[in-house]
Amino acid sequence: MAGTEPATSPSGTSTVRVTNSEVGGAREILTPEALTFLAELHRRFASRRAELLTERHERRRRLADGELPDLLPGTKRIRDDRTWRVAPPGPGLVDRRVEITGPTDRKTAINALSSGAKVWLADLEDANTPHFANVVDGQVNLHDAVRRTISLTTPEGQRYTLGEETATIVVRPRGWHLVEKHLTVDGEPMVGALVDFGLYLFHNAAELVARGSGPYFSLPKLENHHEARLWHDVFAFAEEALGVTHGTIRATVLIETIMAAFEMEEILYELREYSAGLSAGRWDYVFSVIKKFRDSGPAFVLPDRADVTMDAPFMRAYTELLVRTCHRRGAHAIGGMSALIPSEDPVRDAEAEERVRAEKRREADAGFDGSSVAHPAMVGHVREVFDGVLGACPNQVWRAREDVHVTARQLLDVASTPGGVTEAGVRTNVAVALRYLEAWLGGRGAVAILGLMEDAATAEISRSQLWQWIRSTTRLDDGRTVTGALVRAILEEETARLLAEAGDDVERRARIAEATELLAEVVLGEEFPTFLTVPAYACRVR
């Protein structure tokens, strides 16, 4: 397959083009039949996706004009109807007490599948830099993981293979906002979400069903039930096109935007034939609050990122409402991911373990049916916490949480978040965003930084807080104001520190310079990119 060779559709019209087909695995994954299926998905659903993205921008404009979100009056009948339920969980999704989230590189995949977690959330989105080599390689690794043929021998001779018991695979495709510029249909880039979903389903649906599992997905970044309805229609068409029994697909929606928190029941309703529940986000959810209300005044200015815990009133309100909503409809409620990772310091490890246990104890006591971690070393801690609450039961969907009553005002109560803005918080945001961007540009989407496994959500919240603090003339705890000059000075210091670490590594030094330029552009510029990864991908990703 040449670099720009088109795939031929059944009608004989050459309209699917691969602009970088020399990456490893392309011949196995980007077959003419698979590309034809992707083209059909794109032609049927890309225009609706574009309309929904336009609606997002229109809604954001109304928020900037002072409108506040609320429960939708037009869907009250759905919320009031107590009779409907989502489909039962698919095979392997009944017990989800501990899940592990991570990218789809070969080593991480093997370690996650053999970690003892019930579910591996294979992240093709925030934990993945969408270099085309990563996109295709992830599909190769998923193909082999489904068939249990995945293994790895490193250049140093270390061998990685699957254990006897492996986690159920749940794939997270890219969000609706991203495109795949290396695949075009009729001259336009394909929708990234449809590429990730379509390739995985095309190559693995039949094999998964034959092995007693199924094609399962985690849907990120949804903002309303219309976007969920689009996914429903994609699933229904794809099942029919590939001869998969209707209702085989299952999807968990990640509630990681503040707008989706107001439509959780409607989202479950639209996907009820396919729903595997809802899961809670953290950093992306906080990022969405800043993004949507970035110019709505001091009531929407948050303190240092470290102070924004799941115990903050607006976060607790949304997570408790999530549990109540899911269990009312017979759906699983999955807690947020713990990003803590082990270190070589036993004292720090003990502190990290206790923090993970405390966080997951709170979730289990609140009624969540399971939760997620970013590192295999944390799986056992979470399993023990949920074992203590669930015992022999696979979940606690039966806990209706009728005691929970959350209002729109509580979901928006950002102002009650305890904490303040400090120079240390500003510096942490600069340092973490810079380090993550440098790694992201180099092809790594999940990066260990300051004791946490960080992904794209980290860079998003870090840069958005900096942008908002500057434009809100936010005061630090010492009385100084956050200004562009202060942030630029700190950026220069953190860049110098990173360059010192890079030494004579020419390629890394070039990435650091590029990351510095990009971070300065999105933090100090007047424009606020809706997603940092969009301009970065358009201009800087191979």
C-alpha positions in Angstrom: 0.0 0.0 0.0 1.7 3.2 -1.1 1.7 6.4 0.9 -1.3 7.9 -0.8 -2.9 4.8 -2.4 -6.7 5.0 -2.3 -8.9 2.1 -1.2 -11.6 1.1 -3.7 -15.3 1.1 -2.6 -17.8 -1.5 -3.8 -19.0 0.9 -6.5 -15.4 1.1 -7.8 -15.0 4.7 -6.9 -11.6 5.4 -5.3 -12.4 7.9 -2.5 -10.7 6.6 0.6 -7.1 7.7 0.9 -4.4 6.8 3.4 -1.7 9.5 3.5 0.8 7.6 5.7 0.4 3.9 5.1 4.1 2.9 5.8 3.5 2.6 9.5 3.8 -0.9 11.0 0.6 -3.0 10.9 -1.1 -0.9 8.2 -1.4 -3.9 5.8 -3.2 -6.0 8.5 -5.4 -3.2 9.9 -6.1 -0.9 7.0 -7.4 -3.5 4.6 -9.6 -2.4 1.7 -12.7 -4.0 3.4 -12.0 -2.2 6.7 -11.5 1.1 4.9 -14.7 0.7 3.0 -16.5 0.1 6.3 -14.9 3.2 7.7 -15.9 5.2 4.7 -19.5 4.1 5.0 -19.5 5.1 8.7 -18.1 8.5 7.8 -20.5 9.2 5.0 -23.5 8.3 7.1 -22.7 10.1 10.3 -20.0 12.8 9.8 -22.5 15.5 8.9 -24.6 14.9 12.0 -21.4 15.0 14.1 -20.5 18.3 12.5 -24.0 19.7 13.3 -23.6 18.6 16.9 -20.3 20.3 17.2 -21.8 23.5 15.9 -24.5 23.2 18.6 -21.7 22.9 21.2 -20.3 26.3 20.1 -23.8 27.8 20.1 -24.4 26.6 23.6 -21.1 28.0 24.7 -22.0 31.4 23.3 -25.3 31.4 25.3 -23.3 30.5 28.5 -21.0 33.4 27.8 -24.1 35.6 27.6 -25.1 34.6 31.1 -27.4 31.5 30.5 -26.9 28.8 33.1 -27.6 25.0 32.4 -30.5 23.3 34.0 -32.4 20.1 33.7 -34.2 20.0 30.3 -37.9 20.7 30.5 -38.5 18.9 27.1 -37.2 15.5 28.5 -39.0 15.6 31.8 -41.2 12.6 30.8 -38.0 10.5 30.4 -36.8 11.4 33.9 -40.3 10.9 35.4 -40.9 7.5 33.8 -39.7 5.0 36.4 -40.3 1.9 34.2 -37.5 2.0 31.7 -34.1 0.2 32.3 -30.9 -0.2 30.4 -29.9 -3.5 28.9 -28.3 -6.1 31.2 -24.5 -6.0 31.4 -22.7 -8.0 28.7 -20.6 -11.0 29.5 -17.6 -9.9 31.5 -19.2 -6.6 32.6 -21.2 -7.8 35.6 -18.4 -7.4 38.1 -16.3 -4.2 37.5 -15.0 -3.6 41.0 -11.6 -2.6 39.8 -10.6 -1.3 36.3 -7.3 -0.2 34.9 -7.0 2.6 32.4 -4.1 3.0 30.0 -2.7 3.4 26.5 -2.6 0.5 24.0 1.1 0.1 23.5 2.1 -3.5 23.7 3.8 -3.6 27.1 1.1 -1.6 28.8 -1.6 -3.7 27.2 -0.1 -7.0 28.5 0.5 -5.6 32.0 -3.0 -4.2 32.2 -4.7 -7.4 31.0 -2.7 -9.4 33.5 -3.0 -6.9 36.4 -5.8 -8.6 38.3 -8.3 -5.9 37.3 -11.7 -6.9 36.1 -11.6 -4.5 33.1 -8.9 -2.9 31.0 -10.0 0.4 29.6 -7.9 0.6 26.5 -7.5 4.3 25.9 -7.2 5.5 22.3 -8.0 9.0 23.4 -6.5 11.1 26.2 -3.7 8.5 27.0 -2.6 8.3 23.4 -0.8 10.8 21.1 -2.6 10.3 17.8 0.6 9.8 15.7 -0.7 7.6 13.0 1.8 4.9 14.0 0.2 4.9 17.5 -3.3 4.7 16.0 -2.5 1.7 13.9 -0.3 0.0 16.4 -3.0 0.3 19.0 -5.4 -1.6 16.8 -2.7 -4.3 16.1 -2.2 -4.7 19.8 -6.0 -4.9 20.5 -6.4 -7.5 17.7 -3.7 -9.7 19.3 -5.0 -9.1 22.8 -8.5 -10.3 21.8 -7.0 -13.5 20.4 -4.6 -13.9 23.4 -1.6 -14.0 21.1 -0.1 -10.7 22.3 3.4 -10.9 23.7 6.6 -8.8 23.8 10.3 -9.4 24.0 12.3 -6.3 24.7 15.7 -5.6 23.2 17.1 -6.4 26.7 15.5 -9.8 26.5 12.7 -9.2 28.9 9.6 -11.3 28.0 6.0 -10.2 28.6 3.1 -12.6 28.2 -0.5 -12.8 29.3 -1.5 -14.4 32.6 -4.1 -17.2 32.9 -6.9 -14.7 33.7 -7.2 -11.5 31.8 -9.3 -8.4 32.1 -12.3 -7.7 29.9 -11.4 -5.2 27.2 -13.3 -1.9 27.0 -12.0 0.4 24.2 -12.2 4.2 24.5 -12.3 5.8 21.0 -11.5 9.5 20.5 -14.1 12.1 21.2 -16.4 13.5 18.6 -14.3 16.7 18.3 -11.2 15.0 16.8 -10.4 14.0 13.3 -8.0 11.5 11.7 -6.1 13.5 9.2 -4.2 10.5 7.8 -7.4 8.9 6.5 -9.7 11.0 4.1 -13.0 10.2 2.6 -14.1 12.3 -0.5 -11.3 14.7 0.3 -12.1 15.3 4.0 -10.5 13.9 7.1 -12.3 11.0 8.8 -14.0 11.4 12.2 -11.4 10.1 14.7 -14.1 8.5 16.9 -15.5 6.5 13.9 -12.0 5.4 12.9 -11.2 4.0 16.3 -14.6 2.4 16.8 -14.9 1.1 13.3 -11.5 -0.6 13.1 -11.9 -2.3 16.5 -15.4 -3.5 15.7 -14.6 -4.6 12.1 -11.6 -6.7 13.1 -12.7 -8.1 16.5 -16.5 -8.2 16.9 -17.0 -11.8 15.7 -13.9 -13.0 17.6 -15.0 -11.4 20.9 -18.5 -12.9 20.6 -17.0 -16.3 19.8 -14.9 -16.1 23.0 -17.9 -15.3 25.2 -17.3 -11.6 25.5 -18.4 -8.7 23.2 -17.3 -5.4 21.7 -17.4 -2.9 24.6 -16.7 0.8 24.5 -16.2 3.8 26.8 -17.5 7.0 25.2 -15.6 10.2 26.2 -16.4 13.9 26.1 -20.2 13.7 25.4 -22.0 16.9 26.2 -25.7 16.0 25.7 -28.1 13.2 24.9 -28.2 14.1 21.2 -24.5 13.1 21.0 -25.4 9.8 22.8 -28.2 9.3 20.2 -25.7 9.6 17.4 -23.6 6.8 19.0 -26.7 4.7 19.3 -27.4 5.1 15.6 -23.7 4.3 14.8 -23.9 1.1 16.8 -27.2 0.0 15.2 -25.9 0.5 11.7 -22.5 -1.1 12.4 -24.1 -4.2 13.9 -26.3 -4.6 10.9 -23.5 -4.0 8.4 -21.2 -6.5 10.0 -23.8 -9.2 10.8 -23.5 -8.7 14.5 -26.6 -9.5 16.6 -28.5 -6.3 17.5 -27.7 -5.2 21.0 -24.3 -7.0 21.3 -22.3 -3.7 21.7 -22.1 -2.2 25.1 -21.0 1.3 26.0 -20.2 3.1 29.2 -20.4 6.9 28.9 -17.7 8.8 30.7 -19.4 11.8 32.4 -16.5 14.2 32.1 -18.3 17.4 31.0 -20.4 19.6 33.2 -23.1 19.8 30.4 -23.5 16.0 30.4 -24.1 16.1 34.2 -27.4 17.8 33.5 -28.5 15.0 31.0 -27.3 11.8 32.6 -30.8 10.1 32.5 -31.3 11.2 29.0 -27.9 9.8 27.9 -28.7 6.5 29.5 -32.1 6.5 27.8 -30.7 7.2 24.3 -28.2 4.3 24.7 -30.5 2.0 26.8 -30.2 -0.9 24.3 -26.4 -0.6 24.5 -25.7 1.0 27.8 -23.2 -0.4 30.3 -23.6 2.5 32.7 -21.8 5.8 33.4 -18.4 6.5 34.8 -17.1 9.6 36.6 -14.3 11.8 35.4 -12.2 14.2 37.4 -9.7 16.4 35.5 -11.7 16.5 32.3 -14.8 17.4 34.3 -13.0 20.2 36.0 -11.5 21.3 32.7 -15.0 21.5 31.2 -16.2 23.7 34.0 -13.4 26.2 33.3 -13.8 25.9 29.6 -17.6 26.6 29.6 -17.5 29.3 32.3 -14.1 30.8 31.8 -15.4 34.3 31.4 -18.4 34.0 33.9 -16.8 35.8 36.8 -15.1 34.9 40.1 -17.8 32.4 41.1 -16.3 30.1 38.5 -12.6 30.5 39.3 -11.2 27.5 41.0 -8.3 27.2 43.4 -5.0 25.3 42.8 -5.6 22.0 41.0 -4.5 20.0 44.1 -7.3 21.6 46.1 -10.0 20.5 43.7 -10.8 17.0 45.1 -13.8 14.8 44.7 -14.9 16.1 48.1 -15.5 19.6 46.6 -19.2 20.3 46.9 -19.8 20.6 43.1 -17.8 17.4 42.5 -19.6 15.5 45.3 -23.0 16.6 44.0 -22.3 15.3 40.5 -20.8 12.0 41.5 -23.7 11.2 43.9 -26.2 12.1 41.3 -24.4 9.8 38.9 -24.8 6.9 41.3 -28.4 7.6 41.9 -29.1 8.0 38.2 -27.4 4.8 37.2 -28.9 2.6 39.9 -32.3 3.9 39.2 -32.0 2.5 35.7 -30.2 -0.7 36.5 -26.9 0.6 35.2 -23.4 0.4 36.7 -21.8 3.5 38.2 -18.0 3.5 37.9 -15.8 5.8 40.0 -13.1 8.1 38.8 -9.5 7.0 38.0 -6.8 7.3 40.6 -3.7 8.7 38.9 -1.3 7.8 41.7 1.6 5.6 40.9 4.3 3.8 43.0 7.7 5.3 43.5 11.1 4.1 44.9 10.4 5.8 48.2 8.6 3.5 50.7 7.3 6.5 52.7 5.7 8.1 49.6 4.4 4.7 48.5 2.6 4.2 51.8 1.1 7.7 51.5 0.0 7.0 48.0 -1.6 3.7 49.0 -3.5 5.3 51.9 -4.7 8.1 49.6 -5.9 5.6 47.0 -7.7 3.5 49.7 -9.3 6.6 51.2 -10.6 7.8 47.8 -12.0 4.4 46.8 -13.5 3.9 50.2 -15.5 7.1 49.7 -16.6 5.9 46.3 -17.6 2.4 47.5 -19.5 3.9 50.4 -21.3 6.3 48.1 -22.6 3.3 46.0 -20.2 3.1 43.1 -19.9 -0.4 41.7 -16.2 -0.2 41.0 -13.4 2.2 40.2 -10.3 2.7 38.1 -6.6 3.0 38.6 -3.7 4.0 36.2 -1.1 1.5 37.5 -1.1 -2.2 38.1 0.4 -1.7 41.6 -2.8 0.0 42.7 -5.2 -2.7 41.6 -4.9 -4.8 44.8 -5.6 -1.8 47.0 -8.8 -0.9 45.1 -9.9 -4.5 45.0 -9.6 -4.9 48.7 -11.6 -1.8 49.4 -14.5 -2.9 47.1 -14.3 -6.5 48.4 -14.9 -5.1 51.8 -18.1 -3.4 50.7 -19.4 -5.8 48.0 -18.3 -9.1 49.5 -19.5 -11.9 47.2 -21.9 -9.5 45.3 -20.6 -8.5 41.9 -21.9 -4.9 42.2 -24.3 -2.8 44.3 -26.7 -1.6 41.5 -29.5 -2.5 44.0 -28.5 0.5 46.1 -31.0 3.1 44.8 -29.5 6.1 46.7 -33.0 7.6 47.0 -31.5 9.8 49.7 -29.7 11.8 47.1 -31.3 15.0 45.9 -29.1 17.2 43.8 -30.2 20.5 42.3 -28.8 22.4 39.3 -27.5 25.0 41.7 -25.4 22.4 43.6 -23.9 21.1 40.3 -22.8 24.7 39.6 -21.5 25.5 43.1 -17.9 26.0 42.1 -17.5 29.0 44.4 -17.7 26.7 47.5 -14.6 24.8 46.6 -12.1 25.3 49.5 -8.5 26.4 48.8 -6.7 29.2 47.2 -4.4 30.1 44.3 -0.7 30.0 45.1 2.5 30.6 43.2 3.3 26.9 43.8 0.0 26.1 42.1 0.8 28.3 39.2 4.2 26.7 38.9 2.8 23.2 39.1 0.4 23.9 36.3 3.2 25.3 34.1 5.6 22.5 34.9 3.1 19.7 34.4 1.6 21.1 31.2 5.1 21.7 29.7 6.4 18.3 30.6 3.2 16.6 29.4 3.2 18.5 26.1 6.9 17.6 25.5 6.1 13.9 26.0 2.9 14.1 23.9 4.7 15.6 21.0 7.2 12.7 21.2 4.4 10.2 20.9 3.6 9.4 24.6 0.1 10.1 25.8 0.4 8.7 29.3 3.3 10.2 31.3 4.5 9.8 34.9 4.9 13.3 36.3 5.4 14.2 39.9 4.1 10.9 41.2 1.0 10.9 39.0 0.1 9.2 35.7 -0.9 12.2 33.6 -2.8 12.3 30.3 -4.2 15.0 28.0 -6.7 16.1 30.7 -3.8 17.2 32.9 -2.5 19.6 30.2 -6.0 20.8 29.5 -6.9 21.8 33.1 -3.4 23.2 33.7 -3.4 25.5 30.7 -7.1 26.5 31.1 -6.5 27.4 34.8 -3.5 29.6 33.9 -5.5 31.3 31.1 -8.5 32.0 33.4 -6.4 33.2 36.3 -4.6 35.7 34.1 -7.8 37.1 32.6 -9.6 37.1 36.0 -6.8 39.0 37.6 -6.8 36.3 40.3 -5.0 37.1 43.5 -2.4 34.8 44.9 -2.4 33.9 48.6 0.4 36.4 49.1 -1.5 39.3 47.6 0.1 39.4 44.2 -1.9 39.1 41.0 -1.5 36.3 38.4 -0.3 38.1 35.3 0.9 37.1 31.9 4.4 38.3 32.9 4.4 36.1 36.0 3.4 33.0 34.1 5.9 33.8 31.3 8.7 34.1 33.8 7.8 30.8 35.4 7.5 29.2 32.0 11.1 30.3 31.2 12.4 28.9 34.4 10.6 25.5 33.9 11.8 25.4 30.3 15.4 25.9 31.5 15.0 23.2 34.1 13.7 20.8 31.4 16.4 21.7 29.0 19.0 21.0 31.6 17.5 17.5 32.1 17.6 16.9 28.3 21.3 17.6 28.1 22.6 16.9 24.6 19.5 15.1 23.4 18.9 17.2 20.3 15.5 15.7 19.5 14.2 16.2 23.0 15.5 19.8 23.2 13.6 20.5 20.0 10.4 19.1 21.5 10.9 21.2 24.6 11.2 24.3 22.5 8.1 23.3 20.6 6.1 22.6 23.8 7.2 25.9 25.3 6.0 27.8 22.2 2.7 25.9 22.1 2.0 26.4 25.9 2.8 30.1 25.7 0.5 30.4 22.7 -2.5 28.8 24.4 -2.0 30.4 27.8 -0.9 33.9 27.0 -2.9 34.4 23.8 -6.3 35.9 23.8 -7.9 33.0 22.0 -9.0 30.0 24.1 -8.7 26.8 22.0 -11.6 24.5 22.9 -9.2 21.6 23.1 -5.4 22.0 23.3 -4.9 18.8 21.3 -6.8 20.1 18.3 -4.3 22.8 17.2 -1.4 20.6 18.3 -2.6 17.7 16.3 -3.3 19.8 13.2 0.2 21.4 13.0 2.5 19.2 15.0 1.6 15.5 14.8 2.9 13.2 12.2 
